[in-house]
Amino acid sequence: MKRLEKNKPEYLWKDRKRILGLPITFIRYRMSEDRLFFETGWLNTRGDEILLYRIRDISVTISFWQRLTGVGTVTVTSTDNSAPMLAMRNIKQPREVKELLHRQVEKAKIAYRVRYTEMMGDLGHPGPGGAGGIVDLDSDGVPDSLQFD
């Protein structure tokens, strides 16, 4: 049993979903150096995790009521099949959590040598290094060679 406790990840951040600013729910969020954990339930629990290098976008939303109670929502979009979007609702210090998460995501991408490229809407012009020839006549952001209609 002690060997299992040794492999337990060290959390850089953890919080619960809050109601009126109080952590009285059974929804828990945790972040280690390489994963973001989500767990819900009291008797029957369900947990999931997102590898940080798979995170594509992080956003913060703070409504009027959330500002009154000192919480906010951090939404994570990832390429993970089981959790493509995770909204961590009503957590304390959402802006600070977003920045911490952003720094850890960048560290994880460097460690795993992951690089994402993005497609822009104006693909008809040559890109860096002179890579041209991509045609997008209807300007929908998808190259015409990839459309099947």
N, C-alpha and C positions, 0 to 999 in steps of 0.2 A: 504494500500500500504506500509506503514511503517513496518508492521509486516513481509511482504515478504522480505524487505531489511535486516531485522534483521537475517533471516535464511540464508542469502547469505554466502557461504563459504569464509573463509579467505585464500587467496592464499599464499603459501610458495614460489612459483616461477611462472613466466609467461613470455612468449616470443612469437614471431611470426616467421614464416618462412621468411627467408631473401633472397634478391636477391642482389648480390654483397655486402653483409654485411649490407644492408639497410632493415628495416622492412616495406616493401611496398606491402606486400601481404595480403590476407584476410584469411590466415590460422593461427589460434591462438592455443597455447598450454598453459595449466595452471595445476598446481598441488596444491591440498589442503592436509590436513593431512591424508586423507584416499582415495582420488580419483585422477586420472589423466584425465584431460578434453582435448578434441580435438574439435575444431570448425572451420568450413570453410564456406566461402560465405560472400557476402556483402548485397545484397537485400534479397535473399533467403539463409538462413543459415541452416546448418546441424551440429548438435553436437552429440558427443558420449562421454562416459566416461568408464574408466576401474577402478574397485576397486583395490587398491594397493595390497591387500593380494592375488589377483589372478595372479600377475605378477610372471612369472617363470624365465625369463632371461632378462638381460639388456646388450647391447653392444654399443660400440662407433666406428664409422668409420669417418675418416677425410681424404678426398682426397687432392691431391695437390692443386686444385683450392679452396677448402674450407679452407685450411691452409692459402692461400694468402689473403682471405677475413675475416679470424678470426672466422669461423663457423665450424660446423660439424653435423653429424647425430647420434642421439641416437635411437636405435631400441629396442623396448620392445616386448617381447613375453609373452603372457598370456593365461590363460585358459578361458577367456571371449569369449562367442560365437559370439557376435557382432563385436568384435575387437580382434581377436587372435594375430595379429601383428600390431604394430603401429610404423612407422618410422617417427620420428620427425626430418625432414630435415632442414639443414641450420639454426641451432640455435646457439646463442652465448654461449661460455664456455661449450662445450659439455661434457668434462671430469668432471667438477664440477657438472653439472646437473645430470650426471650418478651417482656420489657419493651421492648427495642429495636424488635422487630417491631411491637408494639402501638402505640408512638409513631409509627412510620413509616406504619402503616395509617391511623391517625387523620389524619395530615398529608395522605396521599394522598386520603382521602375528602373532606377540606375542599378540597383543590386541584381535584378533579374534581367537586365539588358533589354528592357521592353521599350519599344518606340511605336507610337501610334501616328499615323498620317491622316490628315483630314482632306476631304474633297471640298473644294470651293465651288461656288455657283458659276464663275466665269472661267471655265476650263478650256476654252478655245485658244487662249494665249499661251505661248511657251512659258514653262515654269523655270525654276532654277536649274541651271545646267543645260538649258536649251531643249528640254523635253516637251515638244509640242505635238501637234497632230491629234489631240483629244478634242472631239467635236461635241458641242452641246447646243444645238440650234434652238431648242425651245427654252433654254435658260432655266431649267428646273433643278440643276445641280447634279443630274445623273447623266453621264456620257451617253450619247445616242447609241453607241455600240453595245451598251448594257441593257437597253430597253428592248422589250419583246413585243411591242404593239405595232 
